[in-house]
Amino acid sequence: MKISLQTFGTRGDVHPFVALGIGLRRRGHDVSVATSTDFKAMVELAGLEFKEIPGKSADHFADPGVIKSIRKSASSLRTALVMKRPTTEEFAHSVERMQEAAEGADFVLTSMITRGYGFAGASAPWGTVNWWPMTATREFRAYKTPDLPLGPAYTRFTHAMSAQVEWAVHRPAVNKVRARRGLPPLKKSPMGTLAVEHPVFYPYSPAFLPPASDWPARAHVTGYWVWERPEQDPPADLVDFLDSGSAPLVLALGSAWPVYGEETFRAVRDAVRQAGRRLVVVGGPEGTASDDVFRVQEVDYGWLFPKAAAVVHGAAFGTTADTLRAGVPHVTVPCWADGPYWAARLAEVGVSARPVPFQKMTGELLRQAVASVLDDPRPAERAARLGERVRAERGVDTACDLIESAVAAAG
């Protein structure tokens, strides 16, 4: 079977697709990953075929305007207004390249940004991936919609409202491509076909966020898609640091370090010191280490996080997944995008301190958050139990099963 995986955006948007591609290839399928050239090396390192989608990866944090916007507000809409966006023609050209990349495929899996492939007239059965719930339900509001006490009807309406906003982004380019192919324009949003006609894959843990009971059958919460890389020897001096005392906290802010800056490191360091603990800092600006602070630019989270007393992070999708799998408590400092969403969920299930929004961060709030996960044994106990369940899930295998079933059902 020939499968085309199509994704675009940051490393976090590509990494899970590569993990899925490895799983599909192990089952004997012919797999290609279509994305930007920034991730060509990653795709080929995994032994998968690379196909190009034009454009640069979404390195939002290289843009001073984006950094300034996020530091003022966590609003994704506000930040979107200052981001550099492709023109309609550039977007349409990318959609056409997605269609070229899918030629001869038996199934195509798209991401949030590459759904234009399907809407513009797909040549093969297709499905899509979303990093947070988007399928309409009466049980919880759509992502980033107002929390109003208006009952289940309003809750479901928030999903329709969110879908219309997304379709407005795709519509101009999709209809331009459809016109070039001799297809009629889509006047009505096709978002309602997702999870009804086309499967939707949610690659997060059902133990962490279960699917809604009123979702259609083609909405699938699979478990996380993890790329199990060969083990590498960790830095010897980091091993020595870990062995020389009690479990430290870990500060890992990923690609968002340019937003957080050295001042966030200092605030977290002081909060950890106040608690009488040590700190490992992954990435971030070059700075001075000390007897109680170890700084490393890159390390395997799967190896490091289980050795931590807690992980301080921005609640982005990937780091949240890694910390959940490690089974240790969280201290979250969300700054934008899906960070506030996942931070709130972590607090709701009791495995984290109350979130400390970056825009409202103070040293006292950080000290309280760190103390709450160290002094109270319940977050660690809950995190350990949830971690066992998350690690037991077969996210990649489940998604592979579903793709194979979708192709079989399509004939």
Order of alpha helices (4+ residues) and beta strands (2+ residues): beta-alpha-beta-alpha-beta-alpha-alpha-alpha-beta-alpha-beta-alpha-beta-beta-alpha-beta-alpha-beta-beta-alpha-beta-alpha-beta-alpha-alpha-alpha-alpha
